[in-house]
């Protein structure tokens, strides 16, 4: 019961204190309101006295809002007497305390008054405008229509003072209806006065005088004599502008009389006395605050003993924690040692993995070379037999031989391609090409697969697609070849349709939507996720040509290089559709591809440097069929010796040769001043040898097996260059 009584007593004291503080705040707010009323009635001295008392009381209860309000009220009086230095000083103190509160209305008032101090006293009009803009920000934030209207009115006045009449008038236009509808007498006066100034400066004196007269009527009718000084000054300036010196002089005299009445020297001295007293009161309030802080400090000292005991307990706990940290640190060191050992093992494993990757790359490259070399012989000999024995044109055995060789070559190319993709070695190239011609070429090259399965292969090409585009023609062809040949293989007695439509244009980029659609066997749902993986083959049958299972994996990765993706739609026994969108830049006319040079050169003398006997025979037959002369040597030294004795139009150089390779042979020839075009014939991938060949002075590279027409086109180009 006793404890309950104590709690009730404490609650009552707290409640009474709370009520007392609340009452004090209300009393101070009432004082500040009274100061405002005295100011509006022209009793500036009384306004200042009441504001000063409110400030002292606000400091005692340490209320930032009331302190700011009191300083603002004091600043307004000094501002009225054009004591701008003092006014700005008090406004800035008001702003300092206003910023300690969340009251946006208060910040709005103080910023507005700072703007007026800089503008009306002609200290810095632009600075005044900046403060008005900050005031407008807070007025709009709190959605106070009255404050917004008055701030815009102040901005209009300030812009007029800076002779920016259009900016000022735009603000007046926004608020004119507001003041005319529900503005108070003071607001209407300022609006009319401002409109008078505007039209006076716009060469409309009658309209200006009408607004000035209305303002004068309001000021006299509402006893707003404190506002007449500004109006008289504007009227004096107006009549000077329109060459009415008598009227100008009369209003100037009225302004001086009103100014002397309201702002006498005695009042100014009284204001200065009040300013000094306010500063003394500030110091006194700060001193009292220090005394209160000292009292609080003494109370804290009395608690020191308890804190000391707690500190001792805390130190014991800290020591225990320190010991725990020590044990943890020892354990961490042990774990770090084990981690370092594991890290070393991982580093070695990573190094070994990198070595294995390098070995894999070398292996793929070597295998590709070793397979292409005999394939060159097989394809070449098959072509020679067909050329020399026309009666075997329809021989199934010979066609099977050529088909098998091409299949094996496609397998080698697929393996090399996927290896490059895994190592991120493929970079798209930009060249000019004709998309419609490219698709027609692909269609013609795949007709044997279409005919074999009795399929119809059709093309739907959008005429809106530009004739020439810039992009990687080779990679796009690989994508389409793989998709179309797949569709033809898995469709029998059906149709495969190739579609190219203009999807959209973004700046210089034309996005083409491609589709390859068939009505073949389709793909089951469970298999649709698998088909883009490497080495995946679906529905293998003994009589199907299924390939390596790399085609769609290559397609997916190539499309990703074009920063796109492939979509698949398929239903079993209904058909399949692959679609994707790729963007190409439109080629301008002077970048259009030149028509390829035909082999216009005849009776060439060609030196072939090749160590493989079968390849020698194949290359010789290809050259001699074109009515050119051919000289064959087996190594680089023989080639260097022969080219110094005899003239040759071009050198066809194998890269991989015993004794001295093709690079060194080319370097030695160039060092001797020999400028004959050198073309490398190699089974290595072009990207692997291109840079090294260029450094060695080799002019171009042709990959075995090659198309004879393509070879002679390169020969023609190089000879014509020289």
C-alpha positions as MATLAB code, in Angstrom:
seq = 'XXXXXXXXXXXXXXXXXXXXXXXXXXXXXXXXXXXXXXXXXXXXXXXXXXXXXXXXXXXXXXXXXXXXXXXXXXXXXXXXXXXXXXXXXXXXXXXXXXXXXXXXXXXXXXXXXXXXXXXXXXXXXXXXXXXXXXXXXXXXXXXXXXXXXXXXXXXXXXXXXXXXXXXXXXXXXXXXXXXXXXXXXXXXXXXXXXXXXXXXXXXXXXXXXXXXXXXXXXXXXXXXXXXXXXXXXXXXXXXXXXXXXXXXXXXXXXXXXXXXXXXXXXXXXXXXXXXXXXXXXXXXXXXXXXXXXXXXXXXXXXXXXXXXXXXXXXXXXXXXXXXXXXXXXXXXXXXXXXXXXXXXXXXXXXXXXXXXXXXXXXXXXXXXXXXXXXXXXXXXXXXXXXXXXXXXXXXXXXXXXXXXXXXXXXXXXXXXXXXXXXXXXXXXXXXXXXXXXXXXXXXXXXXXXXXXXXXXXXXXXXXXXXXXXXXXXXXXXXXXXXXXXXXXXXXXXXXXXXXXXXXXXXXXXXXXXXXXXXXXXXXXXXXXXXXXXXXXXXXXXXXXXXXXXXXXXXXXXXXXXXXXXXXXXXXXXXXXXXXXXXXXXXXXXXXXXXXXXXXXXXXXXXXXXXXXXXXXXXXXXXXXXXXXXXXXXXXXXXXXXXXXXXXXXXXXXXXXXXXXXXXXXXXXXXXXXXXXXXXXXXXXXXXXXXXXXXXXXXXXXXXXXXXXXXXXXXXXXXXXXX';
ca = [
       0.000    0.000    0.000;
       2.872    2.314    0.883;
       4.572    1.654   -2.506;
       1.319    2.391   -4.305;
       1.002    5.751   -2.539;
       4.600    6.670   -3.533;
       3.875    5.773   -7.175;
       0.692    7.864   -7.136;
       2.600   10.806   -5.634;
       5.334   10.570   -8.318;
       2.698   10.365  -11.050;
       0.927   13.441   -9.664;
       4.191   15.453   -9.523;
       5.040   14.381  -13.091;
       1.542   15.304  -14.278;
       1.680   18.709  -12.538;
       5.129   19.371  -14.042;
       3.851   18.424  -17.465;
       0.845   20.697  -17.038;
       3.076   23.571  -15.812;
       5.431   23.234  -18.840;
       2.444   23.129  -21.171;
       0.953   26.231  -19.571;
       4.292   28.053  -19.888;
       4.492   27.247  -23.600;
       0.946   28.488  -24.180;
       1.741   31.688  -22.240;
       4.915   32.321  -24.299;
       3.049   31.675  -27.547;
       0.418   34.167  -26.435;
       3.176   36.755  -25.792;
       4.628   36.223  -29.295;
       1.126   36.697  -30.772;
       0.759   39.946  -28.780;
       4.131   41.142  -30.110;
       2.815   40.549  -33.641;
      -0.326   42.575  -32.934;
       1.753   45.483  -31.533;
       3.900   45.347  -34.679;
       0.897   45.497  -37.002;
      -0.494   48.482  -35.061;
       2.811   50.359  -35.488;
       3.744   50.094  -31.793;
       7.204   48.714  -32.542;
       8.746   49.459  -29.172;
       6.046   47.504  -27.340;
       6.362   44.668  -29.877;
      10.108   44.474  -29.217;
       9.665   44.511  -25.427;
       7.119   41.663  -25.446;
       9.251   39.623  -27.892;
      12.308   40.050  -25.639;
      10.389   38.758  -22.603;
       9.151   35.785  -24.639;
      12.759   35.016  -25.687;
      14.022   35.008  -22.068;
      11.205   32.698  -20.980;
      11.785   30.399  -24.009;
      15.464   30.014  -23.038;
      14.452   29.054  -19.493;
      12.352   26.109  -20.668;
      14.917   25.357  -23.456;
      12.297   25.175  -26.238;
      13.960   25.582  -29.723;
      10.607   26.289  -31.410;
       9.721   29.194  -29.103;
      13.312   30.540  -29.119;
      13.246   30.602  -32.944;
       9.790   32.216  -32.932;
      10.950   34.940  -30.504;
      14.115   35.739  -32.497;
      12.021   35.912  -35.674;
       9.589   38.349  -34.000;
      12.517   40.569  -32.873;
      14.115   40.457  -36.341;
      10.857   41.661  -37.963;
      10.911   44.894  -35.897;
      14.523   45.691  -36.776;
      13.779   44.877  -40.396;
      10.923   47.395  -40.358;
      13.341   50.112  -39.214;
      15.793   49.116  -41.990;
      18.261   47.959  -39.353;
      19.140   45.181  -41.781;
      22.368   44.053  -40.097;
      20.600   43.501  -36.772;
      17.537   41.982  -38.477;
      19.616   39.429  -40.418;
      21.542   38.580  -37.239;
      18.306   37.760  -35.376;
      16.757   35.911  -38.350;
      19.843   33.670  -38.636;
      19.640   32.877  -34.911;
      15.959   32.048  -35.452;
      16.909   29.737  -38.362;
      19.563   28.016  -36.210;
      16.925   27.019  -33.639;
      14.185   26.359  -36.235;
      16.419   23.740  -37.846;
      16.468   21.890  -34.492;
      12.695   21.354  -34.862;
      10.493   19.428  -37.307;
       8.245   22.477  -37.806;
       8.277   23.325  -41.535;
       5.924   26.307  -41.071;
       8.462   28.012  -38.826;
      11.270   27.389  -41.362;
       9.032   28.835  -44.075;
       8.509   32.096  -42.067;
      12.193   32.559  -41.201;
      13.414   31.950  -44.765;
      10.768   34.381  -46.050;
      11.900   37.088  -43.591;
      15.576   36.553  -44.525;
      14.581   37.002  -48.155;
      12.831   40.273  -47.321;
      15.828   41.540  -45.312;
      18.200   41.049  -48.254;
      15.733   42.287  -50.862;
      13.918   45.267  -49.280;
      17.130   46.712  -47.860;
      18.799   46.284  -51.270;
      21.720   44.331  -49.745;
      21.661   41.433  -52.230;
      18.458   40.960  -54.266;
      19.568   37.627  -55.754;
      20.312   36.263  -52.277;
      16.884   37.464  -51.215;
      15.300   35.535  -54.117;
      17.235   32.399  -53.085;
      15.849   32.629  -49.534;
      12.321   33.187  -50.892;
      12.702   30.021  -53.009;
      13.607   28.047  -49.856;
      10.582   29.533  -48.124;
       8.376   28.490  -51.072;
       9.744   24.924  -50.812;
       8.546   24.601  -47.205;
       5.228   26.361  -47.902;
       4.487   23.887  -50.718;
       5.686   20.995  -48.539;
       3.098   21.804  -45.845;
       0.504   22.745  -48.526;
      -0.259   26.105  -46.869;
      -2.055   28.060  -49.604;
      -1.756   31.385  -47.741;
       2.007   31.039  -47.226;
       2.455   29.919  -50.843;
       0.557   32.994  -52.056;
       2.511   35.474  -49.859;
       5.872   33.908  -50.762;
       5.099   34.128  -54.493;
       4.072   37.756  -53.942;
       7.465   38.414  -52.305;
       9.219   36.688  -55.224;
       7.347   38.903  -57.685;
       8.461   42.052  -55.814;
      12.064   40.812  -55.682;
      12.186   40.039  -59.411;
      10.700   43.490  -60.163;
      13.456   45.036  -58.039;
      15.982   43.105  -60.148;
      14.210   44.422  -63.316;
      13.158   40.891  -64.296;
       9.519   41.809  -64.877;
       8.503   38.681  -66.812;
       9.654   36.293  -64.060;
       7.954   38.446  -61.423;
       4.696   38.736  -63.365;
       4.509   34.919  -63.807;
       4.293   34.616  -59.998;
       1.694   37.408  -59.807;
      -0.470   35.603  -62.389;
      -0.443   32.463  -60.216;
      -1.690   34.201  -57.045;
      -3.847   37.097  -58.253;
      -7.120   35.165  -58.125;
      -6.279   33.858  -54.628;
      -5.878   37.360  -53.126;
      -8.897   38.720  -54.972;
     -11.060   35.845  -53.637;
      -9.948   35.386  -50.028;
      -6.907   37.503  -49.287;
      -6.832   39.799  -46.258;
      -6.500   43.602  -46.558;
      -2.691   43.554  -46.221;
      -2.328   40.873  -48.904;
      -4.630   42.710  -51.299;
      -2.684   45.930  -50.679;
       0.646   44.278  -51.569;
      -0.842   42.634  -54.691;
      -2.271   45.939  -55.973;
       0.957   47.820  -55.168;
       2.967   45.156  -57.022;
       0.644   45.272  -60.064;
       1.031   49.063  -60.105;
       4.838   48.687  -60.239;
       4.595   46.119  -63.055;
       2.311   48.171  -65.321;
       4.265   51.350  -64.563;
       7.328   49.630  -66.004;
       5.338   48.226  -68.962;
       4.397   51.712  -70.288;
       0.777   51.444  -69.112;
       0.614   54.449  -66.726;
      -3.188   54.661  -66.498;
      -3.491   50.999  -65.475;
      -0.624   51.395  -62.991;
      -2.238   54.475  -61.383;
      -5.526   52.596  -61.079;
      -3.841   49.798  -59.082;
      -1.913   52.318  -56.925;
      -5.165   54.147  -56.154;
      -6.865   50.903  -55.074;
      -3.900   50.066  -52.821;
      -4.024   53.556  -51.265;
      -7.739   53.163  -50.574;
      -7.192   49.813  -48.768;
      -4.323   51.165  -46.625;
      -6.327   54.144  -45.453;
      -9.544   52.178  -44.994;
      -7.827   49.461  -42.923;
      -5.401   51.808  -41.050;
      -2.344   50.120  -42.638;
      -0.245   53.281  -42.355;
       2.978   51.344  -41.949;
       2.599   50.155  -45.560;
       2.180   53.641  -47.041;
       5.949   54.361  -47.148;
       6.494   51.710  -49.806;
       3.416   52.852  -51.801;
       4.464   56.526  -51.698;
       7.941   55.585  -52.887;
       6.486   53.612  -55.827;
       4.167   56.511  -56.753;
       7.067   58.984  -56.632;
       9.110   56.711  -58.953;
       6.084   56.286  -61.252;
       5.519   60.025  -61.719;
       9.242   60.637  -62.254;
       9.179   58.012  -65.003;
       6.254   59.712  -66.746;
       7.658   63.257  -66.329;
       5.266   64.592  -63.697;
       7.736   66.209  -61.297;
       5.137   67.979  -59.147;
       3.298   64.769  -58.295;
       6.590   62.912  -57.856;
       7.780   65.574  -55.370;
       4.488   65.473  -53.470;
       4.632   61.701  -52.918;
       8.324   61.861  -52.031;
       7.474   64.416  -49.296;
       4.657   62.190  -48.034;
       7.062   59.237  -47.888;
       9.609   61.252  -45.844;
       6.945   62.518  -43.458;
       5.550   59.037  -42.869;
       9.077   57.650  -42.443;
      10.000   60.360  -39.879;
       6.760   59.745  -37.978;
       7.161   55.979  -37.752;
      10.962   55.727  -37.512;
      12.257   58.660  -35.481;
      15.853   58.892  -34.216;
      14.602   58.374  -30.659;
      12.937   55.123  -31.642;
      16.099   53.985  -33.433;
      18.166   54.661  -30.268;
      15.582   52.771  -28.243;
      15.863   49.824  -30.647;
      19.648   49.751  -30.236;
      19.197   49.740  -26.441;
      16.808   46.805  -26.747;
      19.287   44.936  -28.975;
      22.000   45.276  -26.291;
      19.545   44.174  -23.591;
      18.520   41.133  -25.674;
      22.184   40.103  -26.013;
      22.655   40.473  -22.219;
      19.556   38.365  -21.630;
      20.969   35.741  -24.004;
      24.223   35.569  -22.017;
      22.266   35.397  -18.760;
      20.149   32.525  -20.106;
      23.276   30.686  -21.266;
      24.869   31.215  -17.811;
      21.769   29.812  -16.110;
      21.900   26.836  -18.451;
      25.567   26.213  -17.449;
      24.545   26.323  -13.772;
      21.801   23.748  -14.455;
      24.337   21.529  -16.259;
      26.717   21.828  -13.258;
      23.919   20.725  -10.938;
      23.279   17.766  -13.196;
      27.015   16.973  -13.122;
      26.969   16.923   -9.298;
      24.120   14.437   -9.433;
      26.196   12.292  -11.802;
      29.158   12.343   -9.387;
      26.929   10.873   -6.667;
      26.335    7.901   -8.954;
      30.095    7.380   -9.556;
      30.493    4.825   -6.753;
      27.814    2.616   -8.216;
      29.391    3.007  -11.654;
      32.826    2.091  -10.205;
      31.456   -1.152   -8.802;
      29.810   -1.922  -12.140;
      33.086   -1.069  -13.916;
      34.972   -3.531  -11.730;
      32.476   -6.261  -12.587;
      32.792   -5.284  -16.252;
      36.608   -5.551  -16.073;
      36.352   -9.076  -14.654;
      33.997  -10.000  -17.476;
      36.388   -8.386  -19.992;
      39.313  -10.433  -18.607;
      37.294  -13.598  -19.014;
      36.418  -12.564  -22.559;
      40.080  -11.762  -23.259;
      41.093  -15.233  -22.137;
      38.353  -16.668  -24.342;
      39.657  -14.594  -27.298;
      43.184  -15.895  -26.654;
      41.989  -19.484  -26.782;
      39.983  -18.720  -29.924;
      43.035  -17.072  -31.525;
      45.164  -20.158  -30.881;
      42.481  -22.323  -32.438;
      42.201  -19.890  -35.375;
      45.965  -20.090  -36.011;
      45.716  -23.856  -36.128;
      42.776  -23.686  -38.525;
      44.624  -21.085  -40.671;
      47.606  -23.429  -40.989;
      45.284  -26.186  -42.174;
      43.556  -23.735  -44.521;
      46.891  -22.630  -46.009;
      47.805  -26.242  -46.645;
      44.428  -26.863  -48.298;
      44.858  -23.666  -50.326;
      48.255  -24.845  -51.594;
      46.689  -28.135  -52.629;
      43.879  -26.245  -54.414;
      46.443  -24.009  -56.167;
      48.303  -27.062  -57.415;
      45.015  -28.653  -58.501;
      44.040  -25.421  -60.317;
      47.443  -25.284  -62.038;
      47.035  -28.888  -63.095;
      43.510  -28.128  -64.384;
      44.906  -25.201  -66.429;
      47.633  -27.456  -67.820;
      45.003  -30.074  -68.679;
      42.900  -27.391  -70.396;
      45.958  -26.299  -72.412;
      46.708  -29.924  -73.297;
      43.053  -30.379  -74.319;
      43.271  -27.301  -76.579;
      46.514  -28.564  -78.123;
      45.015  -32.036  -78.534;
      41.859  -30.716  -80.270;
      43.997  -28.519  -82.529;
      46.360  -31.375  -83.396;
      43.544  -33.869  -83.996;
      41.753  -31.318  -86.198;
      44.949  -30.813  -88.223;
      45.720  -34.530  -88.481;
      42.171  -35.328  -89.633;
      41.887  -32.427  -92.078;
      45.149  -33.366  -93.824;
      43.987  -36.830  -95.023;
      40.467  -35.473  -95.593;
      41.987  -32.997  -98.041;
      43.356  -35.971  -99.920;
      40.063  -37.922  -99.811;
      37.900  -34.976 -100.936;
      40.466  -33.916 -103.533;
      40.924  -37.386 -105.022;
      37.141  -37.945 -105.152;
      36.785  -34.636 -107.056;
      39.637  -35.619 -109.419;
      38.019  -39.001 -110.176;
      34.686  -37.299 -110.939;
      36.497  -34.758 -113.123;
      38.496  -37.343 -115.073;
      35.853  -40.074 -115.261;
      32.555  -38.505 -116.231;
      30.976  -41.968 -116.474;
      31.180  -42.214 -112.640;
      29.083  -39.092 -112.018;
      26.152  -41.252 -110.875;
      28.295  -43.741 -108.947;
      26.778  -44.361 -105.510;
      30.143  -45.528 -104.188;
      31.889  -42.312 -105.183;
      29.082  -40.122 -103.799;
      29.172  -42.139 -100.560;
      32.921  -41.506 -100.345;
      32.489  -37.736 -100.761;
      29.544  -37.677  -98.340;
      31.525  -39.608  -95.695;
      34.487  -37.258  -96.085;
      32.237  -34.189  -95.726;
      30.533  -35.746  -92.697;
      33.909  -36.396  -91.078;
      34.988  -32.804  -91.886;
      31.756  -31.458  -90.300;
      32.477  -33.559  -87.204;
      36.008  -32.121  -86.940;
      34.700  -28.563  -87.385;
      31.980  -29.067  -84.721;
      34.491  -30.378  -82.162;
      36.865  -27.466  -82.845;
      33.989  -24.974  -82.661;
      32.692  -26.217  -79.290;
      36.246  -26.214  -77.893;
      36.702  -22.563  -78.893;
      33.383  -21.607  -77.354;
      34.296  -23.214  -74.040;
      37.503  -21.150  -73.981;
      35.694  -17.922  -75.041;
      37.954  -17.600  -78.078;
      35.214  -16.773  -80.585;
      34.755  -13.060  -81.328;
      32.106  -11.847  -83.764;
      33.375   -9.989  -86.825;
      31.661   -7.169  -88.699;
      31.385   -7.411  -92.460;
      28.877   -6.283  -95.083;
      26.614   -9.005  -96.505;
      23.356   -9.554  -98.386;
      21.026  -11.540  -96.090;
      18.619  -12.657  -98.831;
      21.468  -13.975 -100.985;
      22.970  -15.768  -97.970;
      19.699  -17.561  -97.159;
      19.259  -18.582 -100.832;
      22.820  -19.967 -100.877;
      22.113  -22.023  -97.733;
      18.894  -23.325  -99.302;
      20.723  -24.403 -102.476;
      23.523  -26.112 -100.521;
      21.012  -28.191  -98.511;
      18.808  -29.279 -101.399;
      20.352  -32.806 -101.389;
      19.074  -33.375  -97.805;
      15.658  -31.953  -98.746;
      15.455  -34.147 -101.854;
      16.591  -37.218  -99.917;
      13.631  -36.944  -97.516;
      11.264  -35.626 -100.215;
      10.807  -32.307  -98.381;
       9.823  -28.875  -99.715;
      12.200  -26.102  -98.542;
      10.644  -22.604  -98.746;
      11.771  -19.069  -97.859;
       9.599  -16.176  -96.626;
      11.782  -13.022  -96.767;
      10.485   -9.616  -95.594;
      11.121   -6.946  -98.303;
      11.456   -4.289  -95.542;
      14.806   -5.807  -94.489;
      17.667   -3.654  -95.867;
      19.548   -5.167  -98.829;
      22.920   -4.949  -97.079;
      23.629   -5.442  -93.375;
      26.742   -5.280  -91.180;
      27.504   -8.312  -88.989;
      29.146  -11.716  -88.776;
      27.860  -13.464  -91.899;
      29.782  -16.702  -91.208;
      28.380  -17.229  -87.688;
      24.824  -16.438  -88.848;
      25.235  -18.976  -91.677;
      26.397  -21.610  -89.171;
      23.273  -21.014  -87.066;
      20.890  -21.276  -90.035;
      22.720  -24.262  -91.607;
      22.495  -26.259  -88.369;
      18.819  -25.435  -87.760;
      17.690  -26.028  -91.367;
      19.666  -29.286  -91.833;
      18.231  -30.555  -88.496;
      14.694  -29.700  -89.633;
      15.226  -31.450  -92.997;
      16.659  -34.605  -91.375;
      13.743  -35.000  -88.956;
      11.025  -34.268  -91.540;
       9.920  -36.661  -94.280;
       7.461  -35.849  -97.078;
       6.869  -32.494  -95.404;
       7.802  -28.820  -95.503;
      10.565  -26.784  -93.884;
       9.995  -23.025  -93.931;
      12.692  -20.362  -93.356;
      11.301  -16.952  -92.324;
      13.155  -13.629  -91.954;
      10.991  -10.681  -90.835;
      11.871   -7.131  -89.731;
      10.968   -7.132  -86.009;
      11.813   -3.506  -85.083;
      14.279   -0.664  -85.698;
      16.137    1.036  -82.825;
      18.329    3.888  -84.082;
      20.721    2.377  -86.656;
      20.025   -1.237  -85.581;
      17.569   -3.386  -87.562;
      16.351   -6.349  -85.495;
      15.559   -9.371  -87.723;
      13.287  -12.160  -86.430;
      14.332  -15.558  -87.827;
      12.210  -18.731  -87.793;
      12.953  -22.279  -88.962;
       9.709  -24.282  -88.877;
       8.995  -27.872  -89.907;
       6.096  -30.338  -89.713;
       8.307  -33.296  -88.839;
       8.395  -35.723  -85.901;
       8.615  -32.984  -83.224;
      10.287  -33.149  -79.817;
       8.708  -34.475  -76.606;
       8.390  -32.050  -73.654;
      10.851  -33.971  -71.491;
      13.489  -33.778  -74.244;
      13.064  -30.075  -75.092;
      15.371  -28.988  -72.246;
      18.090  -31.467  -73.264;
      18.528  -30.782  -76.956;
      20.788  -27.737  -76.467;
      23.264  -29.748  -74.404;
      26.469  -31.129  -75.943;
      26.456  -34.615  -77.523;
      22.694  -35.082  -77.018;
      20.942  -37.104  -79.746;
      17.254  -37.948  -79.651;
      15.307  -40.707  -81.397;
      18.407  -42.432  -82.886;
      17.488  -45.079  -85.458;
      19.738  -47.286  -87.526;
      18.835  -45.517  -90.784;
      19.056  -41.932  -89.425;
      21.944  -39.504  -89.894;
      22.101  -38.016  -86.409;
      25.468  -36.222  -86.432;
      27.581  -35.450  -83.371;
      24.920  -33.987  -81.134;
      26.843  -30.691  -81.130;
      24.816  -28.725  -83.694;
      22.156  -27.211  -81.417;
      24.681  -26.604  -78.618;
      26.759  -24.588  -81.106;
      23.629  -22.747  -82.308;
      22.650  -21.746  -78.751;
      26.136  -20.422  -77.927;
      26.481  -18.543  -81.233;
      23.096  -16.830  -80.722;
      24.224  -15.825  -77.217;
      27.327  -14.228  -78.829;
      24.861  -12.085  -80.818;
      23.377  -11.058  -77.390;
      20.143  -12.923  -78.100;
      18.451  -16.203  -77.147;
      16.746  -19.031  -78.996;
      13.129  -20.097  -78.418;
      11.736  -23.571  -79.106;
       8.116  -24.576  -79.727;
       7.421  -28.224  -80.533;
       4.699  -30.877  -80.366;
       5.323  -34.558  -80.927;
       4.280  -35.714  -84.425;
       3.213  -32.139  -85.343;
       6.477  -30.302  -85.895;
       9.049  -27.924  -84.434;
       9.767  -24.191  -84.619;
      13.056  -22.516  -83.631;
      13.034  -18.700  -83.444;
      15.454  -15.934  -82.468;
      15.992  -12.192  -83.034;
      19.369  -10.635  -83.956;
      20.168   -6.949  -84.509;
      22.316   -5.785  -87.451;
      23.408   -2.313  -88.506;
      22.241   -1.200  -91.933;
      25.162   -0.839  -94.357;
      25.413    2.517  -96.173;
      25.914    2.457  -99.945;
      29.662    3.076  -99.953;
      30.072    0.122  -97.595;
      28.241   -2.352  -99.824;
      30.273   -5.425 -100.791;
      32.115   -5.354 -104.041;
      31.359   -8.073 -106.572;
      34.013  -10.724 -106.112;
      36.774  -10.790 -108.685;
      36.560  -13.778 -110.974;
      39.737  -15.662 -111.736;
      40.827  -13.393 -114.580;
      44.504  -14.406 -114.514;
      45.794  -17.076 -116.896;
      48.954  -19.188 -117.310;
      50.210  -18.573 -113.785;
      53.466  -20.052 -112.597;
      52.737  -21.399 -109.083;
      55.210  -22.766 -106.519;
      53.701  -25.314 -104.082;
      55.619  -26.103 -100.877;
      54.080  -29.352  -99.481;
      55.651  -32.421  -97.861;
      52.603  -34.757  -98.070;
      52.670  -36.798 -101.329;
      48.874  -37.211 -101.572;
      48.298  -33.519 -100.950;
      50.956  -32.683 -103.558;
      49.071  -34.734 -106.150;
      45.659  -33.205 -105.248;
      46.947  -29.604 -105.263;
      48.826  -30.150 -108.537;
      45.703  -31.542 -110.252;
      43.576  -28.585 -108.993;
      46.134  -26.073 -110.384;
      46.698  -27.806 -113.717;
      42.923  -28.169 -114.339;
      42.837  -24.340 -114.389;
      45.560  -24.297 -117.107;
      48.268  -23.020 -114.754;
      51.841  -24.334 -114.338;
      52.839  -25.902 -111.047;
      56.257  -26.571 -109.479;
      56.268  -28.813 -106.387;
      58.949  -28.875 -103.602;
      58.903  -30.817 -100.311;
      60.567  -28.400  -97.857;
      61.213  -24.732  -97.182;
      64.934  -24.664  -98.058;
      64.260  -26.080 -101.531;
      61.542  -23.451 -101.988;
      63.915  -20.586 -100.980;
      66.621  -21.848 -103.344;
      64.175  -22.290 -106.271;
      62.384  -18.923 -105.928;
      65.740  -17.089 -106.178;
      66.462  -18.785 -109.536;
      63.009  -18.812 -111.126;
      60.029  -16.402 -111.318;
      56.749  -17.473 -109.697;
      53.450  -15.563 -109.625;
      52.403  -16.983 -106.242;
      53.632  -19.375 -103.528;
      51.241  -21.874 -101.905;
      52.895  -22.761  -98.581;
      52.082  -25.583  -96.155;
      52.633  -24.514  -92.509;
      53.447  -27.814  -90.813;
      56.587  -29.169  -92.547;
      59.746  -30.950  -91.384;
      63.207  -29.299  -91.308;
      61.758  -25.755  -91.523;
      58.087  -24.780  -91.151;
      56.057  -22.441  -93.356;
      56.464  -19.406  -91.040;
      60.278  -19.519  -91.069;
      60.330  -20.183  -94.805;
      58.170  -17.088  -95.451;
      60.340  -14.936  -93.125;
      63.538  -15.957  -94.952;
      61.949  -15.225  -98.333;
      60.899  -11.750  -97.185;
      64.337  -11.080  -95.710;
      65.812  -11.789  -99.173;
      63.550   -9.089 -100.678;
      61.167  -11.534 -102.354;
      57.726   -9.846 -102.737;
      55.889  -12.733 -104.432;
      52.454  -13.291 -102.774;
      52.589  -16.151 -100.249;
      49.344  -17.972  -99.391;
      49.359  -20.506  -96.568;
      47.527  -23.805  -97.257;
      47.036  -25.382  -93.832;
      44.834  -27.847  -91.980;
      45.087  -25.738  -88.789;
      42.185  -23.477  -87.836;
      42.522  -20.020  -89.397;
      42.280  -18.147  -86.066;
      45.201  -20.185  -84.693;
      47.602  -19.237  -87.483;
      46.397  -15.853  -88.771;
      48.434  -13.569  -86.470;
      51.604  -15.662  -86.728;
      51.210  -15.843  -90.517;
      50.840  -12.082  -90.749;
      54.014  -11.568  -88.670;
      55.896  -13.964  -90.981;
      54.905  -11.977  -94.102;
      52.293  -14.466  -95.346;
      49.621  -12.586  -97.312;
      46.581  -14.839  -96.759;
      45.493  -18.184  -95.296;
      43.313  -20.886  -96.933;
      42.150  -23.854  -94.835;
      42.283  -27.447  -96.162;
      40.106  -28.977  -97.502;
      39.232  -25.951  -99.608;
      36.939  -25.092 -102.482;
      39.115  -24.692 -105.631;
      37.064  -21.675 -106.729;
      37.704  -19.976 -103.373;
      41.437  -20.747 -103.643;
      41.787  -19.151 -107.073;
      39.752  -16.171 -105.970;
      42.288  -15.565 -103.154;
      45.194  -16.095 -105.620;
      43.671  -13.540 -108.024;
      43.130  -10.991 -105.256;
      46.729  -11.273 -103.988;
      48.329  -11.094 -107.431;
      46.185   -8.096 -108.420;
      47.181   -6.366 -105.160;
      50.872   -6.770 -105.941;
];
